[in-house]
Amino acid sequence: MKGYNTPALKRDLANYLSGYVDGEGCFSVSFSKRPKLLVGWEVKPSFCVGQNYDRREVLDLMHECLGCGHIRRDWGDRTLKYEVRKLDDLIKKVIPHFARFPLKSAKQKDFLQFAEICGKIQKLEHRKKSTLRTIMKNAYSMNGSGKRKRSLNTLLDSLEMKI
């Protein structure tokens, strides 16, 4: 990273980015109905940080530091989003960063649940109804102020109906 060539500066940058995510970031897990899948649901973990256009350099720095993901426009709130959805990048880059440079707010609890869910997906445990049920409950306990298209009960009920 340009300008961060000493261990102390790299550590300062990593702590800064964790602090930034504490305020502006989100660890989430969403679910998409996929009838052709064994359990009927696709599980999609995501790490996202939003920012106004005039502060894009912070998202660029995060993208460079973590070495994965992409920056996109969010037309809903007219901001930019840095987002990582690829499971391998979440497991090998994002999660290790926040394990080494932990969040200081209640968002740390969401991160820990997120990391656990990603680990279960990596081991393909989300393909079992019992584990998927637990993943759904844990995901819905994260991000208390977030919005969901479907209620947890709707997901759990449809999981019970899937043969």
C-alpha positions in Angstrom: 0.0 0.0 0.0 1.4 3.3 -1.0 2.6 5.4 1.9 2.1 2.6 4.5 5.5 0.9 4.2 6.4 0.4 7.9 4.8 -2.1 10.3 3.5 0.7 12.6 1.8 2.5 9.7 0.3 -0.7 8.4 -1.1 -1.5 11.9 -2.4 2.1 12.2 -4.2 1.8 8.8 -5.6 -1.6 9.8 -7.0 -0.2 13.1 -8.4 2.8 11.2 -10.2 0.6 8.7 -11.7 -1.5 11.5 -12.9 1.7 13.3 -14.3 2.9 10.1 -16.2 -0.3 9.5 -17.5 -0.1 13.1 -19.4 3.0 12.1 -20.1 2.5 8.4 -19.9 -1.2 7.7 -22.2 -4.2 7.8 -21.7 -8.0 8.0 -24.9 -9.6 6.7 -26.3 -12.9 5.5 -29.2 -13.0 3.0 -31.2 -15.8 1.7 -32.7 -16.4 -1.8 -35.3 -18.9 -2.6 -33.8 -21.5 -4.9 -36.3 -24.5 -5.4 -33.7 -26.5 -7.3 -31.3 -26.6 -4.3 -31.5 -29.5 -1.9 -32.8 -27.3 1.0 -34.5 -24.7 -1.2 -32.5 -21.7 -0.1 -29.2 -20.1 -1.2 -27.2 -18.6 1.6 -25.3 -15.4 0.7 -22.9 -13.8 3.2 -21.7 -10.2 2.4 -19.4 -7.6 3.9 -20.3 -4.0 2.9 -19.2 -0.5 3.7 -21.1 2.6 2.5 -19.9 6.1 1.9 -20.8 9.3 0.0 -19.1 10.0 -3.3 -16.9 12.7 -1.9 -15.2 10.3 0.5 -14.6 7.5 -2.0 -10.9 7.4 -1.1 -11.7 5.5 2.1 -13.4 2.8 0.1 -10.5 2.7 -2.3 -8.1 2.3 0.6 -10.2 -0.5 2.1 -10.3 -2.2 -1.3 -6.5 -1.9 -1.7 -5.8 -3.0 1.9 -8.1 -6.1 1.8 -7.2 -7.0 -1.8 -10.7 -8.2 -2.8 -14.2 -7.1 -3.5 -15.5 -4.2 -5.6 -16.9 -0.7 -5.3 -20.3 -0.1 -6.8 -23.0 2.6 -6.9 -26.0 2.1 -4.6 -28.9 3.8 -6.4 -31.2 3.4 -3.4 -29.4 5.9 -1.2 -27.1 7.4 -3.9 -23.9 6.4 -2.2 -21.0 4.1 -3.0 -20.6 0.7 -1.5 -17.4 -1.4 -1.0 -18.6 -5.0 -1.0 -17.1 -8.4 -0.7 -19.4 -11.4 -1.4 -17.0 -14.1 -2.6 -16.8 -16.7 0.2 -13.1 -17.4 -0.3 -12.3 -13.7 0.0 -14.5 -13.4 3.1 -12.8 -16.5 4.7 -9.2 -15.7 3.7 -9.1 -11.9 3.8 -12.0 -10.1 5.5 -12.5 -12.4 8.5 -8.8 -12.6 9.3 -8.5 -8.8 9.2 -11.3 -8.3 11.8 -10.1 -11.2 13.9 -6.7 -9.5 14.2 -8.1 -5.9 14.4 -11.4 -6.4 16.2 -14.3 -4.0 16.2 -15.0 -2.1 19.5 -18.8 -1.7 19.3 -21.7 -4.2 19.6 -21.0 -4.8 15.8 -18.3 -7.2 17.0 -21.0 -9.7 18.0 -22.4 -9.5 14.5 -18.9 -10.1 13.1 -18.4 -13.2 15.2 -21.7 -14.7 14.1 -20.9 -13.8 10.5 -17.5 -15.5 10.8 -19.2 -18.6 12.2 -21.8 -18.7 9.5 -19.1 -18.3 6.8 -17.2 -21.2 8.3 -20.3 -23.4 8.2 -20.9 -22.5 4.6 -17.3 -23.3 3.7 -17.8 -26.8 5.3 -21.0 -27.1 3.2 -23.0 -27.5 6.5 -25.7 -25.1 5.1 -26.9 -27.9 3.0 -28.4 -29.7 6.0 -31.7 -28.4 7.2 -30.8 -28.4 10.9 -27.7 -26.3 10.3 -29.5 -24.0 7.8 -32.2 -23.4 10.4 -29.5 -22.3 12.9 -27.8 -20.2 10.3 -31.1 -18.5 9.5 -31.8 -17.7 13.2 -28.3 -16.4 13.7 -28.4 -14.2 10.6 -31.7 -12.7 11.7 -30.3 -11.9 15.1 -27.6 -9.7 13.4 -28.0 -6.1 12.3 -31.0 -5.3 14.4 -31.8 -2.1 12.5 -31.6 -3.9 9.1 -34.5 -4.6 6.8 -35.5 -8.0 5.6 -37.8 -8.9 2.7 -39.1 -12.0 4.5 -39.7 -12.8 8.1 -37.6 -15.4 9.9 -40.8 -17.5 10.4 -41.5 -17.4 6.6 -38.0 -18.9 5.9 -38.3 -21.5 8.7 -41.8 -22.5 7.6 -40.7 -23.0 4.0 -37.7 -25.0 5.1 -40.0 -27.4 6.9 -42.1 -27.8 3.8 -39.1 -28.7 1.6 -38.8 -32.4 1.1 
